[in-house]
Amino acid sequence: MYYIEKVYSLFITKKQVNKLIILKKTLINDEVSVKSLCEELNKSTTQIKHLVLEINHDADRFIEEDIFFLKENDGKLYFELASDNMKKIEVFGKIKKIYFKYSQYYQLINYLFKHRKTKIVDISEDLMFSVSYCYKLLEYIKRVFTTQKIPIFIKKNADWIHISGAEACIRMYHYLFELMACDTYLNNSFISIKDPVSENYDAMDTTRAKHQLMFSIMENAISQGYFVENVENHDLELLSCMENVDDSLPIIEKLPLKNTDTIKKELVYYSFWGYIFIPEFISDDEKCNRGKKLKSLNHITIVDFSEKVTNKLRNKYFVDTKTLNIIFYEIVINTWSYTHLFTENFLSREILSSTQKRMTDIEQIVLESANETGILDEKDMIYIKKLTQIIASNILFQEDDLIYIAVTGINQPEYINVVKNILSKMYSHNFIQFTTNVVKADIVISDCAIGSTSKEVNVVFMDCIQKKENWERLNLLIQSLIMEKCIYKNLTMIGK
């Protein structure tokens, strides 16, 4: 998600970036102070107010419904008309989409992705830009590709402009830019900030749109004679283990292809592309079944690597068979995509420096398995760390992860069971357990001072059971300890 946002911001104007920052902060916080925006954006109060006027003007132009109005009053910004969070998010998405879709940079790069090789005069006529302006935009896009380490090259030969690079890479970035224009990447992570129950917001529409987008990009490339390479027979073996190949053939048959080998390569590419970029259409049960089938292909290096990792995990942790099969699938699909689909730049960099013991232990397992199979090395450390996160997110709390809580009410012992009952309703026994041993405890809840212990203990003074502040402090402490030991399942390789 971070990488997509970064690339997005490079293809719109600085003013539009500032307007989106104002919109997003107001949306997340319901209101935001003008002073804080002045400091963050390095703007004067007058400049911020002018940007707000422009935001309202944009909304008036682009949004048909009269539901949106950003107002400033007493140094605060808030939405005056819109009260429905989903409506506000929808409006934000539309404005963000329009900023990008009408960007001259996007129009030019999309034109190049679609045509691959074209004359500068044709670009000028079709996009209604002057020739000199086209060259100016091209130079900017080339600089972005260089600074962002995007392995795609824009070359000029006489009056011709040609975009080149590995075919899989060009298709990946064509897909990325179209996603930003369609706004489909926004849905889950941003919407869940305001409405936790909307995790699957428009999931089917989004999934269908992504599949249609993938197919149109393939069809456009193939119709111009551009085909994917570096697909071997063992890649087709991997695919046959994950689905009935005949199920995907009707899609491929719609493409202008006659050569059997080319059809097979495109079939592998299309399928793996979908697995990694549209993971929401594959259930955990399907992942489990695919992981089970993949184990029979241990003559393939990527499967051997996955088997070594899962065997080591089985020896170190308590992990049920279904989870191990899911992890097996995740390792294969993510590693194949990393080595074939040019997804290195898409790797999210967040939380990669974790010192959590679980993470460091699993990273060591991945490193050992990679060295044994020779599939990855030191230059792949960012991916190894990300794969570690994916694996860790599937491993549940272990027995030694439990958070032990001692409740010692010396002055008010009658409240001990009350506190325990409240916490038991709030947290599963898979996360917390109670103990009378203060030395063993991670958290000690008490209404008085306690003696020294041999290890560092988190003490929460519950001087009054009715105090909201006491419970807030206790909950924050428990949740922070859980976060230290647990990697949530929504971590994925691609930066969503």
C-alpha positions as CSV (number, residue, x, y, z in Angstrom):
1,M,0.0,0.0,0.0
2,Y,2.8,2.4,0.9
3,Y,4.5,1.8,-2.4
4,I,1.3,2.3,-4.4
5,E,0.6,5.6,-2.5
6,K,4.1,6.8,-3.2
7,V,3.9,6.2,-6.9
8,Y,0.4,7.7,-7.0
9,S,1.7,10.9,-5.4
10,L,4.4,11.2,-8.1
11,F,1.8,11.3,-10.9
12,I,-0.5,14.1,-9.6
13,T,0.3,17.7,-8.7
14,K,1.7,18.8,-5.4
15,K,-1.4,20.8,-4.7
16,Q,-3.6,17.7,-5.3
17,V,-1.4,15.8,-2.9
18,N,-2.0,18.5,-0.2
19,K,-5.7,18.5,-0.9
20,L,-5.9,14.7,-0.4
21,I,-3.9,14.9,2.8
22,I,-6.5,17.5,4.2
23,L,-9.4,15.3,3.0
24,K,-8.0,12.1,4.5
25,K,-7.1,13.6,7.9
26,T,-10.5,15.1,8.2
27,L,-12.2,11.9,7.2
28,I,-10.2,9.7,9.7
29,N,-10.4,12.1,12.6
30,D,-13.9,13.7,11.8
31,E,-12.3,17.1,12.4
32,V,-8.8,18.4,12.2
33,S,-7.2,21.7,13.3
34,V,-6.1,24.1,10.7
35,K,-2.9,24.8,12.8
36,S,-1.8,21.2,12.6
37,L,-2.3,21.2,8.8
38,C,-0.3,24.4,8.5
39,E,2.6,22.8,10.3
40,E,2.4,19.5,8.4
41,L,2.0,21.0,4.9
42,N,4.2,24.1,5.6
43,K,1.4,26.4,4.6
44,S,-0.2,29.5,6.0
45,T,-3.7,29.6,7.3
46,T,-4.8,31.5,4.2
47,Q,-3.3,28.9,1.9
48,I,-5.0,26.0,3.8
49,K,-8.4,27.8,3.6
50,H,-7.8,28.3,-0.1
51,L,-7.1,24.6,-0.6
52,V,-10.4,23.8,1.3
53,L,-12.3,26.1,-1.1
54,E,-10.7,24.2,-4.0
55,I,-11.6,20.8,-2.4
56,N,-15.3,21.9,-2.2
57,H,-15.1,23.2,-5.8
58,D,-13.8,19.8,-6.9
59,A,-16.5,17.9,-5.0
60,D,-19.1,20.2,-6.6
61,R,-17.8,19.5,-10.1
62,F,-17.3,15.7,-9.7
63,I,-19.9,14.6,-7.2
64,E,-23.6,14.7,-8.3
65,E,-25.1,14.3,-4.9
66,D,-25.2,17.3,-2.6
67,I,-23.7,15.4,0.4
68,F,-20.3,16.8,0.7
69,F,-19.0,20.1,2.2
70,L,-15.8,20.7,4.0
71,K,-16.2,23.6,6.4
72,E,-13.7,25.6,8.5
73,N,-14.9,27.1,11.8
74,D,-12.9,28.2,14.9
75,G,-9.7,26.8,13.5
76,K,-11.3,23.3,12.9
77,L,-12.1,21.5,9.6
78,Y,-15.0,19.1,9.5
79,F,-17.7,17.7,7.1
80,E,-20.8,19.8,7.4
81,L,-23.3,17.9,5.3
82,A,-22.1,14.3,5.1
83,S,-22.7,12.2,8.2
84,D,-22.5,8.7,6.6
85,N,-18.9,7.5,6.9
86,M,-19.3,5.2,3.8
87,K,-20.6,8.1,1.7
88,K,-17.7,10.3,2.8
89,I,-15.2,7.5,1.9
90,E,-16.9,7.0,-1.4
91,V,-16.6,10.8,-2.2
92,F,-12.9,10.7,-1.1
93,G,-12.3,7.7,-3.5
94,K,-14.0,9.5,-6.4
95,I,-12.0,12.6,-6.0
96,K,-8.7,10.7,-5.6
97,K,-9.6,8.7,-8.7
98,I,-10.4,11.7,-10.8
99,Y,-7.2,13.5,-9.7
100,F,-5.1,10.6,-11.0
101,K,-7.2,9.7,-14.1
102,Y,-7.0,13.3,-15.5
103,S,-3.3,13.6,-14.6
104,Q,-1.3,14.3,-17.8
105,Y,1.4,12.0,-16.5
106,Y,-1.1,9.1,-16.1
107,Q,-2.6,9.8,-19.6
108,L,0.8,9.6,-21.2
109,I,2.1,6.5,-19.4
110,N,-1.2,4.7,-20.0
111,Y,-0.9,5.6,-23.7
112,L,2.6,4.2,-23.8
113,F,1.6,1.0,-22.0
114,K,-1.2,0.4,-24.5
115,H,0.7,1.3,-27.6
116,R,4.2,0.3,-26.6
117,K,5.7,1.9,-29.7
118,T,4.3,5.1,-31.2
119,K,5.2,8.4,-32.9
120,I,5.5,11.5,-30.8
121,V,3.2,13.3,-33.2
122,D,0.5,10.6,-32.6
123,I,0.8,11.1,-28.9
124,S,0.5,14.9,-29.4
125,E,-2.6,14.5,-31.5
126,D,-4.4,11.9,-29.5
127,L,-3.7,13.4,-26.1
128,M,-3.9,17.0,-27.4
129,F,-0.6,18.0,-25.9
130,S,2.0,20.0,-27.7
131,V,5.1,18.0,-28.9
132,S,7.4,20.0,-26.6
133,Y,5.1,19.3,-23.6
134,C,5.0,15.5,-24.5
135,Y,8.8,15.5,-24.3
136,K,8.7,17.3,-21.0
137,L,6.3,14.8,-19.6
138,L,8.4,11.9,-20.9
139,E,11.5,13.2,-19.2
140,Y,9.6,13.4,-15.9
141,I,8.3,9.9,-16.2
142,K,11.8,8.6,-17.0
143,R,13.1,10.2,-13.9
144,V,10.3,8.6,-11.8
145,F,11.1,5.2,-13.2
146,T,14.8,5.7,-12.4
147,T,14.3,7.0,-8.8
148,Q,11.7,4.4,-8.0
149,K,13.9,1.6,-9.5
150,I,11.2,0.6,-12.0
151,P,12.9,-1.6,-14.6
152,I,11.1,-0.2,-17.5
153,F,12.7,2.0,-20.1
154,I,11.4,4.8,-22.4
155,K,13.6,5.1,-25.5
156,K,13.5,7.6,-28.3
157,N,14.5,6.8,-31.8
158,A,14.0,9.6,-34.3
159,D,10.3,10.4,-34.0
160,W,9.4,7.1,-32.4
161,I,8.9,6.5,-28.6
162,H,9.3,3.0,-27.5
163,I,8.6,1.5,-24.0
164,S,10.7,-1.6,-23.2
165,G,11.6,-4.1,-20.5
166,A,10.6,-7.6,-19.4
167,E,7.1,-8.3,-20.6
168,A,5.9,-9.5,-17.1
169,C,7.3,-6.3,-15.6
170,I,5.5,-4.0,-18.1
171,R,2.2,-5.8,-17.5
172,M,2.6,-5.5,-13.7
173,Y,3.1,-1.8,-13.9
174,H,0.4,-1.3,-16.4
175,Y,-1.8,-3.1,-14.0
176,L,-0.6,-1.0,-11.1
177,F,-1.4,2.3,-12.9
178,E,-4.8,1.1,-14.0
179,L,-5.5,0.0,-10.4
180,M,-4.7,3.5,-9.2
181,A,-7.0,5.0,-11.9
182,C,-9.8,2.5,-11.0
183,D,-9.3,3.1,-7.3
184,T,-9.9,-0.5,-6.5
185,Y,-6.8,-0.7,-4.2
186,L,-8.4,1.7,-1.8
187,N,-11.2,-0.4,-0.5
188,N,-10.3,-2.6,2.4
189,S,-7.6,-0.9,4.4
190,F,-8.9,2.6,4.3
191,I,-12.5,1.9,4.7
192,S,-11.9,-0.4,7.8
193,I,-10.5,2.7,9.6
194,K,-14.0,4.1,9.7
195,D,-16.1,1.0,9.6
196,P,-14.6,-2.3,10.9
197,V,-17.4,-4.4,9.6
198,S,-16.8,-3.3,6.0
199,E,-13.7,-5.5,5.5
200,N,-15.2,-7.0,2.4
201,Y,-16.7,-3.8,1.0
202,D,-17.7,-4.4,-2.6
203,A,-15.4,-7.4,-2.6
204,M,-17.1,-9.1,-5.6
205,D,-17.3,-6.0,-7.7
206,T,-13.6,-5.3,-7.0
207,T,-12.6,-8.9,-7.7
208,R,-14.5,-8.9,-11.0
209,A,-13.0,-5.5,-12.0
210,K,-9.5,-6.8,-11.3
211,H,-10.0,-9.9,-13.4
212,Q,-11.4,-7.8,-16.2
213,L,-8.4,-5.5,-16.0
214,M,-5.9,-8.3,-16.0
215,F,-7.5,-9.9,-19.1
216,S,-7.7,-6.6,-21.0
217,I,-4.0,-5.9,-20.3
218,M,-3.1,-9.4,-21.5
219,E,-5.3,-9.1,-24.6
220,N,-3.7,-5.7,-25.5
221,A,-0.2,-7.0,-25.2
222,I,-0.7,-10.3,-27.0
223,S,-2.6,-8.6,-29.9
224,Q,0.6,-6.5,-30.5
225,G,2.8,-9.6,-30.4
226,Y,4.2,-9.3,-26.9
227,F,4.4,-12.6,-24.9
228,V,5.7,-13.6,-21.5
229,E,8.9,-15.6,-21.3
230,N,10.8,-17.5,-18.5
231,V,8.0,-20.0,-17.9
232,E,9.2,-23.6,-17.6
233,N,7.4,-27.0,-17.6
234,H,7.7,-27.2,-13.8
235,D,5.7,-24.0,-13.6
236,L,2.8,-25.7,-15.4
237,E,3.2,-28.6,-12.9
238,L,2.7,-26.1,-10.1
239,L,-0.3,-24.7,-11.8
240,S,-1.9,-28.1,-12.4
241,C,-1.6,-28.8,-8.6
242,M,-3.4,-25.7,-7.7
243,E,-6.4,-25.9,-10.1
244,N,-7.9,-27.8,-13.0
245,V,-6.1,-26.2,-15.9
246,D,-9.1,-26.7,-18.1
247,D,-11.1,-24.2,-15.9
248,S,-8.8,-21.4,-17.1
249,L,-8.6,-22.4,-20.8
250,P,-11.9,-20.7,-21.8
251,I,-10.3,-17.4,-20.7
252,I,-7.1,-18.0,-22.6
253,E,-9.0,-19.2,-25.7
254,K,-10.5,-15.7,-26.0
255,L,-7.0,-14.4,-26.7
256,P,-5.6,-14.4,-30.3
257,L,-3.2,-17.4,-29.6
258,K,-2.5,-20.5,-31.7
259,N,0.9,-21.7,-30.5
260,T,0.4,-24.4,-27.8
261,D,3.6,-23.4,-25.9
262,T,2.6,-19.7,-25.9
263,I,-0.9,-20.7,-24.6
264,K,0.7,-22.6,-21.7
265,K,3.0,-19.8,-20.7
266,E,0.2,-17.2,-20.8
267,L,-2.0,-19.6,-18.8
268,V,0.6,-19.9,-16.1
269,Y,1.2,-16.2,-16.0
270,Y,-2.4,-15.2,-15.9
271,S,-3.2,-17.7,-13.1
272,F,-0.3,-16.8,-10.8
273,W,-0.9,-13.1,-11.5
274,G,-4.5,-13.6,-10.1
275,Y,-3.3,-15.7,-7.1
276,I,-1.0,-13.0,-5.9
277,F,-2.9,-9.8,-6.8
278,I,-6.4,-11.0,-6.2
279,P,-6.0,-13.2,-3.1
280,E,-9.5,-12.5,-1.9
281,F,-11.1,-15.0,-4.3
282,I,-9.2,-18.0,-2.8
283,S,-10.5,-19.3,0.6
284,D,-8.3,-20.9,3.3
285,D,-9.8,-24.3,2.5
286,E,-8.7,-23.9,-1.1
287,K,-5.2,-22.8,0.0
288,C,-5.1,-25.9,2.3
289,N,-6.0,-28.3,-0.5
290,R,-3.5,-26.7,-2.9
291,G,-0.8,-26.8,-0.3
292,K,-1.4,-30.5,0.2
293,K,-1.2,-31.2,-3.5
294,L,1.9,-29.2,-4.0
295,K,3.9,-31.4,-1.6
296,S,4.0,-34.1,-4.3
297,L,6.2,-31.9,-6.4
298,N,9.3,-31.9,-4.2
299,H,11.6,-32.3,-7.2
300,I,10.9,-28.5,-7.9
301,T,13.2,-26.2,-5.9
302,I,10.5,-23.8,-4.8
303,V,8.4,-26.8,-3.4
304,D,11.5,-28.2,-1.7
305,F,12.1,-24.8,-0.1
306,S,8.6,-24.7,1.2
307,E,8.8,-28.2,2.6
308,K,12.0,-27.5,4.5
309,V,10.4,-24.4,6.0
310,T,7.2,-26.1,7.1
311,N,9.1,-29.1,8.5
312,K,11.2,-26.9,10.7
313,L,8.1,-25.0,11.8
314,R,6.4,-28.3,12.7
315,N,9.3,-29.2,14.9
316,K,9.5,-25.9,16.7
317,Y,5.8,-24.9,17.1
318,F,2.4,-26.5,17.6
319,V,0.8,-25.9,14.2
320,D,-2.2,-28.0,12.9
321,T,-2.1,-29.7,9.6
322,K,-4.5,-27.3,7.8
323,T,-2.4,-24.3,8.9
324,L,0.8,-26.0,7.7
325,N,-0.8,-26.6,4.3
326,I,-1.9,-23.0,4.0
327,I,1.7,-21.8,4.9
328,F,3.0,-24.3,2.3
329,Y,0.8,-22.7,-0.4
330,E,1.7,-19.1,0.7
331,I,5.4,-19.8,0.5
332,V,5.1,-21.3,-3.0
333,I,2.8,-18.7,-4.5
334,N,4.6,-15.7,-3.0
335,T,8.1,-17.0,-3.8
336,W,7.1,-17.8,-7.4
337,S,5.6,-14.4,-7.8
338,Y,8.7,-12.7,-6.3
339,T,11.0,-14.5,-8.7
340,H,8.8,-14.2,-11.8
341,L,6.3,-11.3,-11.6
342,F,8.7,-8.4,-10.7
343,T,6.9,-7.8,-7.4
344,E,10.0,-6.7,-5.5
345,N,9.0,-3.0,-5.5
346,F,5.5,-3.9,-4.3
347,L,6.8,-5.4,-1.1
348,S,5.5,-3.4,1.9
349,R,8.4,-2.1,4.0
350,E,6.4,-1.6,7.2
351,I,7.4,-3.5,10.4
352,L,10.4,-5.1,8.7
353,S,12.8,-4.3,11.6
354,S,10.8,-6.3,14.2
355,T,12.8,-7.7,17.1
356,Q,10.0,-9.9,18.2
357,K,11.3,-13.3,19.1
358,R,8.8,-15.2,17.0
359,M,9.7,-13.1,14.0
360,T,13.5,-13.6,14.5
361,D,13.1,-17.3,15.0
362,I,11.0,-17.8,11.9
363,E,13.3,-15.6,9.8
364,Q,16.2,-17.8,10.9
365,I,14.2,-20.9,9.7
366,V,13.5,-19.2,6.3
367,L,17.2,-18.2,5.9
368,E,18.4,-21.8,6.7
369,S,15.9,-23.3,4.3
370,A,16.9,-20.8,1.6
371,N,20.6,-21.6,2.0
372,E,19.9,-25.3,1.9
373,T,18.0,-25.0,-1.4
374,G,19.9,-22.1,-2.9
375,I,16.6,-20.4,-3.9
376,L,17.3,-17.0,-2.2
377,D,20.3,-15.1,-0.9
378,E,21.4,-11.9,0.9
379,K,20.1,-9.6,-1.9
380,D,16.6,-11.0,-1.2
381,M,16.5,-10.0,2.5
382,I,13.5,-7.7,2.2
383,Y,11.5,-10.5,0.6
384,I,12.7,-13.0,3.3
385,K,11.5,-10.6,6.0
386,K,8.2,-10.2,4.3
387,L,7.8,-13.9,3.9
388,T,8.6,-14.3,7.6
389,Q,5.7,-12.0,8.4
390,I,3.3,-14.0,6.2
391,I,4.3,-17.2,7.9
392,A,4.2,-15.7,11.4
393,S,0.7,-14.3,10.7
394,N,-0.6,-17.9,10.2
395,I,0.9,-19.3,13.5
396,L,-1.4,-19.0,16.4
397,F,-0.5,-18.1,20.0
398,Q,1.7,-20.9,21.4
399,E,1.5,-22.0,25.0
400,D,4.6,-20.0,25.9
401,D,3.0,-16.9,24.3
402,L,0.2,-16.7,26.9
403,I,0.1,-13.5,28.9
404,Y,-0.1,-14.4,32.7
405,I,-2.0,-12.0,34.9
406,A,-1.9,-12.0,38.7
407,V,-4.7,-10.1,40.5
408,T,-3.7,-9.3,44.1
409,G,-6.3,-7.2,45.9
410,I,-5.0,-6.9,49.5
411,N,-7.2,-4.1,50.6
412,Q,-10.3,-5.2,48.5
413,P,-10.0,-8.9,48.0
414,E,-13.7,-9.1,47.0
415,Y,-12.9,-7.5,43.7
416,I,-10.4,-10.1,42.6
417,N,-13.1,-12.3,41.0
418,V,-14.8,-9.3,39.5
419,V,-11.7,-8.2,37.7
420,K,-11.0,-11.8,36.5
421,N,-14.6,-12.2,35.2
422,I,-14.4,-8.9,33.3
423,L,-11.1,-9.7,31.7
424,S,-12.3,-13.3,30.8
425,K,-15.2,-11.8,28.9
426,M,-12.9,-9.4,27.1
427,Y,-10.0,-11.7,26.2
428,S,-10.0,-15.4,25.1
429,H,-8.2,-17.9,27.3
430,N,-6.0,-18.5,24.3
431,F,-4.4,-15.1,25.0
432,I,-4.5,-14.6,28.8
433,Q,-4.4,-16.8,31.9
434,F,-4.6,-16.0,35.5
435,T,-2.0,-17.0,38.1
436,T,-1.4,-16.5,41.8
437,N,2.3,-16.5,41.3
438,V,3.5,-12.9,41.0
439,V,6.9,-14.0,39.9
440,K,5.5,-15.8,36.9
441,A,3.1,-13.0,35.9
442,D,3.6,-10.7,33.0
443,I,1.0,-8.2,34.5
444,V,0.2,-7.7,38.2
445,I,-3.1,-5.9,39.0
446,S,-3.1,-4.6,42.5
447,D,-4.6,-1.9,44.7
448,C,-1.5,-1.5,46.8
449,A,2.3,-1.8,46.5
450,I,3.8,-5.2,45.8
451,G,7.2,-6.5,46.7
452,S,10.1,-6.8,44.3
453,T,10.3,-9.7,41.8
454,S,13.1,-11.4,40.1
455,K,11.9,-10.3,36.6
456,E,10.5,-7.1,35.1
457,V,6.7,-7.0,35.7
458,N,4.1,-4.6,34.4
459,V,2.1,-3.4,37.4
460,V,-1.3,-1.8,37.1
461,F,-2.7,-0.1,40.2
462,M,-6.4,-0.7,40.4
463,D,-7.1,1.7,43.3
464,C,-10.7,2.0,42.2
465,I,-12.5,-0.6,40.1
466,Q,-15.0,1.9,38.8
467,K,-12.3,4.3,37.3
468,K,-12.4,4.3,33.5
469,E,-8.8,5.4,33.4
470,N,-7.6,2.3,35.2
471,W,-9.4,0.0,32.8
472,E,-8.1,1.9,29.8
473,R,-4.5,1.7,31.1
474,L,-4.9,-2.1,31.7
475,N,-6.4,-2.8,28.3
476,L,-3.7,-0.8,26.5
477,L,-1.1,-2.9,28.4
478,I,-2.7,-6.2,27.6
479,Q,-3.2,-5.3,23.9
480,S,0.4,-4.1,23.6
481,L,1.7,-7.4,25.0
482,I,-0.5,-9.3,22.6
483,M,0.8,-7.2,19.7
484,E,4.3,-8.1,20.7
485,K,3.6,-11.8,20.4
486,C,1.1,-11.9,17.6
487,I,1.4,-11.0,14.0
488,Y,-2.0,-10.3,12.5
489,K,-3.2,-12.3,9.5
490,N,-3.9,-9.3,7.4
491,L,-0.2,-8.8,6.6
492,T,0.4,-9.6,3.0
493,M,3.4,-9.5,0.7
494,I,1.9,-6.8,-1.6
495,G,1.8,-3.4,0.1
496,K,-2.1,-3.2,0.7
